[in-house]
Amino acid sequence: MKTWIRSKRRLVCGRCCDAIQIGDPMLVLHSPEHGWKKCRCQACAGEPVPELPALEVQSPPLTVPSQGFTRVGRIPFDVKARQAGE
C-alpha cells in the first residue's frame, strides 16, 4: 500500500538516507501481510507529490500542579530499616 503523508517527526529516507524533516511530504510503503514499512523522500518516490493538508501540531495539555505538598520526611535507603521504624 502506498500513502503520501507529512512527516510528524524527523526521519531518514530508506533509499538515499537523506533527512526527512518535520512537515515534509513523504511516501510510506506499507505491507500489512509482511509487517514492514518503508519511508521515501520526494526525490526517491518516483512520482509527483499530491496536495497534502498542512501538518497540525498538537501541543500537550497543560497540567496544574496540585497545591498543598506535604513533606513526609527522609526516605531511608534501606527498605528493611524503614519497616523496622529506624
N, CA, C and O atoms as a printed pandas DataFrame, in Angstrom:
     atom_number atom_name residue_name chain_id  residue_number  x_coord  y_coord  z_coord
0              1         N          MET        A               1    0.848   -1.156    0.000
1              2        CA          MET        A               1    0.000    0.000    0.000
2              3         C          MET        A               1    0.904    1.232    0.000
3              4         O          MET        A               1    1.895    1.272    0.729
4              5         N          LYS        A               2    0.573    2.218   -0.799
5              6        CA          LYS        A               2    1.338    3.462   -0.874
6              7         C          LYS        A               2    0.475    4.612   -0.357
7              8         O          LYS        A               2   -0.688    4.747   -0.737
8              9         N          THR        A               3    1.049    5.426    0.502
9             10        CA          THR        A               3    0.332    6.560    1.076
10            11         C          THR        A               3    1.273    7.745    1.179
11            12         O          THR        A               3    2.412    7.602    1.624
12            13         N          TRP        A               4    0.800    8.919    0.768
13            14        CA          TRP        A               4    1.549   10.162    0.944
14            15         C          TRP        A               4    1.068   10.825    2.222
15            16         O          TRP        A               4   -0.130   11.046    2.396
16            17         N          ILE        A               5    1.997   11.144    3.120
17            18        CA          ILE        A               5    1.665   11.859    4.354
18            19         C          ILE        A               5    2.754   12.892    4.622
19            20         O          ILE        A               5    3.803   12.891    3.977
20            21         N          ARG        A               6    2.487   13.768    5.579
21            22        CA          ARG        A               6    3.510   14.704    6.050
22            23         C          ARG        A               6    4.167   14.101    7.284
23            24         O          ARG        A               6    3.493   13.532    8.142
24            25         N          SER        A               7    5.454   14.227    7.365
25            26        CA          SER        A               7    6.213   13.620    8.451
26            27         C          SER        A               7    5.906   14.323    9.771
27            28         O          SER        A               7    5.904   15.552    9.838
28            29         N          LYS        A               8    5.649   13.545   10.814
29            30        CA          LYS        A               8    5.373   14.094   12.134
30            31         C          LYS        A               8    6.631   14.176   12.994
31            32         O          LYS        A               8    6.629   14.793   14.059
32            33         N          ARG        A               9    7.706   13.544   12.516
33            34        CA          ARG        A               9    8.981   13.599   13.231
34            35         C          ARG        A               9   10.111   13.489   12.219
35            36         O          ARG        A               9    9.879   13.174   11.052
36            37         N          ARG        A              10   11.325   13.746   12.666
37            38        CA          ARG        A              10   12.477   13.660   11.762
38            39         C          ARG        A              10   12.765   12.203   11.454
39            40         O          ARG        A              10   12.874   11.374   12.358
40            41         N          LEU        A              11   12.888   11.897   10.164
41            42        CA          LEU        A              11   13.166   10.536    9.715
42            43         C          LEU        A              11   14.293   10.553    8.698
43            44         O          LEU        A              11   14.783   11.614    8.312
44            45         N          VAL        A              12   14.695    9.376    8.271
45            46        CA          VAL        A              12   15.700    9.216    7.235
46            47         C          VAL        A              12   15.064    8.405    6.118
47            48         O          VAL        A              12   14.378    7.415    6.374
48            49         N          CYS        A              13   15.292    8.822    4.887
49            50        CA          CYS        A              13   14.775    8.099    3.728
50            51         C          CYS        A              13   15.383    6.705    3.705
51            52         O          CYS        A              13   16.582    6.540    3.933
52            53         N          GLY        A              14   14.557    5.707    3.429
53            54        CA          GLY        A              14   15.027    4.337    3.409
54            55         C          GLY        A              14   15.817    3.969    2.172
55            56         O          GLY        A              14   16.337    2.857    2.080
56            57         N          ARG        A              15   15.918    4.877    1.223
57            58        CA          ARG        A              15   16.647    4.567   -0.003
58            59         C          ARG        A              15   17.951    5.360   -0.116
59            60         O          ARG        A              15   19.014    4.782   -0.341
60            61         N          CYS        A              16   17.866    6.689    0.039
61            62        CA          CYS        A              16   19.064    7.525   -0.147
62            63         C          CYS        A              16   19.660    8.032    1.162
63            64         O          CYS        A              16   20.693    8.702    1.140
64            65         N          CYS        A              17   19.040    7.732    2.298
65            66        CA          CYS        A              17   19.492    8.158    3.633
66            67         C          CYS        A              17   19.497    9.672    3.794
67            68         O          CYS        A              17   20.239   10.195    4.625
68            69         N          ASP        A              18   18.689   10.384    3.024
69            70        CA          ASP        A              18   18.547   11.827    3.163
70            71         C          ASP        A              18   17.567   12.103    4.302
71            72         O          ASP        A              18   16.678   11.293    4.561
72            73         N          ALA        A              19   17.721   13.232    4.981
73            74        CA          ALA        A              19   16.858   13.565    6.106
74            75         C          ALA        A              19   15.484   14.004    5.625
75            76         O          ALA        A              19   15.369   14.760    4.660
76            77         N          ILE        A              20   14.442   13.528    6.298
77            78        CA          ILE        A              20   13.068   13.965    6.074
78            79         C          ILE        A              20   12.693   14.772    7.310
79            80         O          ILE        A              20   12.593   14.228    8.410
80            81         N          GLN        A              21   12.486   16.073    7.123
81            82        CA          GLN        A              21   12.219   16.969    8.244
82            83         C          GLN        A              21   10.738   16.928    8.629
83            84         O          GLN        A              21    9.912   16.382    7.897
84            85         N          ILE        A              22   10.419   17.500    9.764
85            86        CA          ILE        A              22    9.041   17.566   10.237
86            87         C          ILE        A              22    8.229   18.418    9.269
87            88         O          ILE        A              22    8.617   19.541    8.949
88            89         N          GLY        A              23    7.103   17.884    8.804
89            90        CA          GLY        A              23    6.220   18.594    7.889
90            91         C          GLY        A              23    6.501   18.341    6.421
91            92         O          GLY        A              23    5.709   18.748    5.571
92            93         N          ASP        A              24    7.602   17.681    6.097
93            94        CA          ASP        A              24    7.915   17.367    4.702
94            95         C          ASP        A              24    7.021   16.229    4.209
95            96         O          ASP        A              24    6.747   15.299    4.968
96            97         N          PRO        A              25    6.560   16.281    2.961
97            98        CA          PRO        A              25    5.793   15.160    2.430
98            99         C          PRO        A              25    6.701   13.954    2.195
99           100         O          PRO        A              25    7.848   14.097    1.773
100          101         N          MET        A              26    6.169   12.771    2.475
101          102        CA          MET        A              26    6.932   11.550    2.253
102          103         C          MET        A              26    5.990   10.440    1.820
103          104         O          MET        A              26    4.801   10.455    2.140
104          105         N          LEU        A              27    6.528    9.491    1.100
105          106        CA          LEU        A              27    5.769    8.347    0.630
106          107         C          LEU        A              27    6.018    7.195    1.593
107          108         O          LEU        A              27    7.166    6.849    1.869
108          109         N          VAL        A              28    4.941    6.599    2.106
109          110        CA          VAL        A              28    5.053    5.465    3.017
110          111         C          VAL        A              28    4.597    4.225    2.271
111          112         O          VAL        A              28    3.461    4.149    1.802
112          113         N          LEU        A              29    5.488    3.264    2.166
113          114        CA          LEU        A              29    5.173    1.965    1.575
114          115         C          LEU        A              29    4.950    1.002    2.723
115          116         O          LEU        A              29    5.811    0.846    3.588
116          117         N          HIS        A              30    3.779    0.347    2.731
117          118        CA          HIS        A              30    3.396   -0.485    3.870
118          119         C          HIS        A              30    2.871   -1.820    3.371
119          120         O          HIS        A              30    2.056   -1.866    2.450
120          121         N          SER        A              31    3.333   -2.902    3.974
121          122        CA          SER        A              31    2.847   -4.241    3.665
122          123         C          SER        A              31    2.303   -4.869    4.939
123          124         O          SER        A              31    3.077   -5.369    5.755
124          125         N          PRO        A              32    0.976   -4.854    5.125
125          126        CA          PRO        A              32    0.425   -5.441    6.344
126          127         C          PRO        A              32    0.632   -6.956    6.413
127          128         O          PRO        A              32    0.686   -7.525    7.503
128          129         N          GLU        A              33    0.746   -7.607    5.255
129          130        CA          GLU        A              33    0.942   -9.053    5.246
130          131         C          GLU        A              33    2.306   -9.434    5.801
131          132         O          GLU        A              33    2.439  -10.418    6.529
132          133         N          HIS        A              34    3.324   -8.643    5.450
133          134        CA          HIS        A              34    4.679   -8.951    5.873
134          135         C          HIS        A              34    5.123   -8.146    7.084
135          136         O          HIS        A              34    6.131   -8.477    7.708
136          137         N          GLY        A              35    4.383   -7.086    7.430
137          138        CA          GLY        A              35    4.661   -6.298    8.627
138          139         C          GLY        A              35    5.818   -5.336    8.513
139          140         O          GLY        A              35    6.535   -5.144    9.495
140          141         N          TRP        A              36    6.039   -4.719    7.361
141          142        CA          TRP        A              36    7.114   -3.738    7.226
142          143         C          TRP        A              36    6.583   -2.436    6.675
143          144         O          TRP        A              36    5.557   -2.392    5.997
144          145         N          LYS        A              37    7.315   -1.367    6.985
145          146        CA          LYS        A              37    7.028   -0.023    6.476
146          147         C          LYS        A              37    8.327    0.576    5.975
147          148         O          LYS        A              37    9.384    0.390    6.579
148          149         N          LYS        A              38    8.240    1.297    4.865
149          150        CA          LYS        A              38    9.395    1.996    4.302
150          151         C          LYS        A              38    8.988    3.438    4.028
151          152         O          LYS        A              38    7.874    3.694    3.571
152          153         N          CYS        A              39    9.873    4.367    4.300
153          154        CA          CYS        A              39    9.634    5.785    4.040
154          155         C          CYS        A              39   10.546    6.228    2.899
155          156         O          CYS        A              39   11.716    5.850    2.842
156          157         N          ARG        A              40    9.997    7.030    1.999
157          158        CA          ARG        A              40   10.760    7.556    0.876
158          159         C          ARG        A              40   10.603    9.072    0.825
159          160         O          ARG        A              40    9.514    9.602    1.046
160          161         N          CYS        A              41   11.704    9.761    0.531
161          162        CA          CYS        A              41   11.651   11.217    0.376
162          163         C          CYS        A              41   11.040   11.552   -0.983
163          164         O          CYS        A              41   10.737   10.654   -1.769
164          165         N          GLN        A              42   10.861   12.834   -1.257
165          166        CA          GLN        A              42   10.246   13.265   -2.516
166          167         C          GLN        A              42   11.083   12.842   -3.719
167          168         O          GLN        A              42   10.531   12.453   -4.749
168          169         N          ALA        A              43   12.398   12.912   -3.602
169          170        CA          ALA        A              43   13.269   12.590   -4.729
170          171         C          ALA        A              43   13.260   11.098   -5.050
171          172         O          ALA        A              43   13.359   10.720   -6.217
172          173         N          CYS        A              44   13.142   10.255   -4.041
173          174        CA          CYS        A              44   13.194    8.806   -4.249
174          175         C          CYS        A              44   11.825    8.185   -4.521
175          176         O          CYS        A              44   11.748    7.009   -4.876
176          177         N          ALA        A              45   10.754    8.942   -4.363
177          178        CA          ALA        A              45    9.416    8.377   -4.510
178          179         C          ALA        A              45    9.125    7.962   -5.944
179          180         O          ALA        A              45    8.443    6.963   -6.171
180          181         N          GLY        A              46    9.632    8.714   -6.912
181          182        CA          GLY        A              46    9.416    8.365   -8.309
182          183         C          GLY        A              46    8.062    8.781   -8.849
183          184         O          GLY        A              46    7.680    8.357   -9.940
184          185         N          GLU        A              47    7.339    9.590   -8.121
185          186        CA          GLU        A              47    6.045   10.100   -8.579
186          187         C          GLU        A              47    5.842   11.489   -7.995
187          188         O          GLU        A              47    6.444   11.823   -6.975
188          189         N          PRO        A              48    5.002   12.307   -8.628
189          190        CA          PRO        A              48    4.807   13.663   -8.112
190          191         C          PRO        A              48    4.062   13.652   -6.778
191          192         O          PRO        A              48    3.262   12.762   -6.490
192          193         N          VAL        A              49    4.354   14.664   -5.986
193          194        CA          VAL        A              49    3.734   14.787   -4.667
194          195         C          VAL        A              49    2.336   15.372   -4.818
195          196         O          VAL        A              49    2.193   16.439   -5.416
196          197         N          PRO        A              50    1.295   14.713   -4.298
197          198        CA          PRO        A              50   -0.054   15.284   -4.355
198          199         C          PRO        A              50   -0.198   16.414   -3.338
199          200         O          PRO        A              50    0.652   16.589   -2.466
200          201         N          GLU        A              51   -1.272   17.170   -3.460
201          202        CA          GLU        A              51   -1.559   18.228   -2.495
202          203         C          GLU        A              51   -1.931   17.584   -1.156
203          204         O          GLU        A              51   -2.865   16.788   -1.068
204          205         N          LEU        A              52   -1.190   17.942   -0.141
205          206        CA          LEU        A              52   -1.433   17.411    1.198
206          207         C          LEU        A              52   -1.832   18.539    2.134
207          208         O          LEU        A              52   -1.347   19.661    1.989
208          209         N          PRO        A              53   -2.712   18.258    3.098
209          210        CA          PRO        A              53   -3.049   19.302    4.069
210          211         C          PRO        A              53   -1.847   19.616    4.951
211          212         O          PRO        A              53   -0.937   18.800    5.096
212          213         N          ALA        A              54   -1.858   20.790    5.525
213          214        CA          ALA        A              54   -0.760   21.204    6.408
214          215         C          ALA        A              54   -0.741   20.322    7.648
215          216         O          ALA        A              54   -1.772   19.801    8.072
216          217         N          LEU        A              55    0.432   20.165    8.214
217          218        CA          LEU        A              55    0.589   19.343    9.409
218          219         C          LEU        A              55    0.034   20.084   10.609
219          220         O          LEU        A              55    0.394   21.234   10.862
220          221         N          GLU        A              56   -0.846   19.422   11.347
221          222        CA          GLU        A              56   -1.419   20.018   12.551
222          223         C          GLU        A              56   -0.558   19.622   13.742
223          224         O          GLU        A              56   -0.391   18.439   14.039
224          225         N          VAL        A              57   -0.020   20.619   14.411
225          226        CA          VAL        A              57    0.826   20.367   15.567
226          227         C          VAL        A              57   -0.039   20.453   16.807
227          228         O          VAL        A              57   -0.686   21.469   17.057
228          229         N          GLN        A              58   -0.046   19.378   17.582
229          230        CA          GLN        A              58   -0.836   19.353   18.804
230          231         C          GLN        A              58    0.089   19.561   19.985
231          232         O          GLN        A              58    1.084   18.856   20.149
232          233         N          SER        A              59   -0.256   20.542   20.805
233          234        CA          SER        A              59    0.553   20.788   21.992
234          235         C          SER        A              59    0.019   19.924   23.134
235          236         O          SER        A              59   -1.181   19.657   23.188
236          237         N          PRO        A              60    0.883   19.486   24.040
237          238        CA          PRO        A              60    0.410   18.675   25.165
238          239         C          PRO        A              60   -0.467   19.514   26.088
239          240         O          PRO        A              60   -0.261   20.722   26.200
240          241         N          PRO        A              61   -1.428   18.903   26.739
241          242        CA          PRO        A              61   -2.303   19.672   27.634
242          243         C          PRO        A              61   -1.516   20.206   28.831
243          244         O          PRO        A              61   -0.594   19.561   29.331
244          245         N          LEU        A              62   -1.900   21.379   29.265
245          246        CA          LEU        A              62   -1.249   21.987   30.416
246          247         C          LEU        A              62   -1.784   21.362   31.691
247          248         O          LEU        A              62   -2.992   21.174   31.838
248          249         N          THR        A              63   -0.899   21.045   32.601
249          250        CA          THR        A              63   -1.319   20.476   33.882
250          251         C          THR        A              63   -0.973   21.460   34.982
251          252         O          THR        A              63    0.091   22.079   34.969
252          253         N          VAL        A              64   -1.864   21.595   35.911
253          254        CA          VAL        A              64   -1.661   22.486   37.046
254          255         C          VAL        A              64   -1.157   21.642   38.202
255          256         O          VAL        A              64   -1.816   20.673   38.578
256          257         N          PRO        A              65   -0.014   21.978   38.776
257          258        CA          PRO        A              65    0.475   21.174   39.902
258          259         C          PRO        A              65   -0.476   21.285   41.082
259          260         O          PRO        A              65   -1.046   22.343   41.350
260          261         N          SER        A              66   -0.630   20.185   41.769
261          262        CA          SER        A              66   -1.551   20.187   42.912
262          263         C          SER        A              66   -0.977   21.042   44.031
263          264         O          SER        A              66    0.233   21.075   44.253
264          265         N          GLN        A              67   -1.851   21.719   44.714
265          266        CA          GLN        A              67   -1.460   22.597   45.811
266          267         C          GLN        A              67   -1.403   21.779   47.098
267          268         O          GLN        A              67   -2.106   20.776   47.228
268          269         N          GLY        A              68   -0.591   22.190   48.026
269          270        CA          GLY        A              68   -0.554   21.571   49.344
270          271         C          GLY        A              68    0.351   20.357   49.423
271          272         O          GLY        A              68   -0.052   19.315   49.941
272          273         N          PHE        A              69    1.570   20.480   48.915
273          274        CA          PHE        A              69    2.514   19.386   49.079
274          275         C          PHE        A              69    2.905   19.306   50.547
275          276         O          PHE        A              69    3.164   20.331   51.177
276          277         N          THR        A              70    2.949   18.123   51.084
277          278        CA          THR        A              70    3.393   17.952   52.461
278          279         C          THR        A              70    4.649   17.104   52.450
279          280         O          THR        A              70    4.757   16.126   51.711
280          281         N          ARG        A              71    5.599   17.502   53.288
281          282        CA          ARG        A              71    6.836   16.736   53.402
282          283         C          ARG        A              71    6.612   15.620   54.393
283          284         O          ARG        A              71    6.177   15.846   55.522
284          285         N          VAL        A              72    6.906   14.448   53.971
285          286        CA          VAL        A              72    6.732   13.291   54.839
286          287         C          VAL        A              72    7.987   13.042   55.646
287          288         O          VAL        A              72    7.900   12.651   56.810
288          289         N          GLY        A              73    9.128   13.252   55.072
289          290        CA          GLY        A              73   10.393   13.021   55.756
290          291         C          GLY        A              73   11.387   12.414   54.794
291          292         O          GLY        A              73   11.128   12.270   53.599
292          293         N          ARG        A              74   12.524   12.063   55.346
293          294        CA          ARG        A              74   13.526   11.442   54.506
294          295         C          ARG        A              74   13.137   10.004   54.213
295          296         O          ARG        A              74   12.532    9.321   55.039
296          297         N          ILE        A              75   13.496    9.568   53.033
297          298        CA          ILE        A              75   13.254    8.177   52.669
298          299         C          ILE        A              75   14.545    7.427   52.914
299          300         O          ILE        A              75   15.572    7.767   52.327
300          301         N          PRO        A              76   14.522    6.412   53.770
301          302        CA          PRO        A              76   15.758    5.681   54.039
302          303         C          PRO        A              76   16.183    4.863   52.832
303          304         O          PRO        A              76   15.355    4.441   52.025
304          305         N          PHE        A              77   17.477    4.648   52.725
305          306        CA          PHE        A              77   17.990    3.880   51.602
306          307         C          PHE        A              77   17.680    2.394   51.766
307          308         O          PHE        A              77   17.501    1.681   50.778
308          309         N          ASP        A              78   17.617    1.931   53.009
309          310        CA          ASP        A              78   17.373    0.526   53.252
310          311         C          ASP        A              78   15.887    0.323   53.535
311          312         O          ASP        A              78   15.346    0.926   54.461
312          313         N          VAL        A              79   15.234   -0.508   52.756
313          314        CA          VAL        A              79   13.804   -0.743   52.919
314          315         C          VAL        A              79   13.524   -1.460   54.222
315          316         O          VAL        A              79   12.522   -1.180   54.880
316          317         N          LYS        A              80   14.390   -2.376   54.604
317          318        CA          LYS        A              80   14.161   -3.119   55.828
318          319         C          LYS        A              80   14.278   -2.231   57.064
319          320         O          LYS        A              80   13.584   -2.446   58.059
320          321         N          ALA        A              81   15.172   -1.220   56.994
321          322        CA          ALA        A              81   15.283   -0.284   58.114
322          323         C          ALA        A              81   14.027    0.551   58.225
323          324         O          ALA        A              81   13.621    0.917   59.328
324          325         N          ARG        A              82   13.418    0.852   57.118
325          326        CA          ARG        A              82   12.170    1.629   57.149
326          327         C          ARG        A              82   11.052    0.781   57.778
327          328         O          ARG        A              82   10.236    1.291   58.546
328          329         N          GLN        A              83   11.025   -0.507   57.445
329          330        CA          GLN        A              83    9.997   -1.366   58.008
330          331         C          GLN        A              83   10.169   -1.536   59.507
331          332         O          GLN        A              83    9.184   -1.707   60.226
332          333         N          ALA        A              84   11.388   -1.492   59.983
333          334        CA          ALA        A              84   11.652   -1.636   61.398
334          335         C          ALA        A              84   11.422   -0.333   62.158
335          336         O          ALA        A              84   11.448   -0.317   63.389
336          337         N          GLY        A              85   11.196    0.763   61.424
337          338        CA          GLY        A              85   10.933    2.038   62.075
338          339         C          GLY        A              85   12.178    2.811   62.395
339          340         O          GLY        A              85   12.120    3.755   63.182
340          341         N          GLU        A              86   13.295    2.455   61.825
341          342        CA          GLU        A              86   14.545    3.158   62.092
342          343         C          GLU        A              86   14.759    4.249   61.102
343          344         O          GLU        A              86   15.765    4.955   61.169
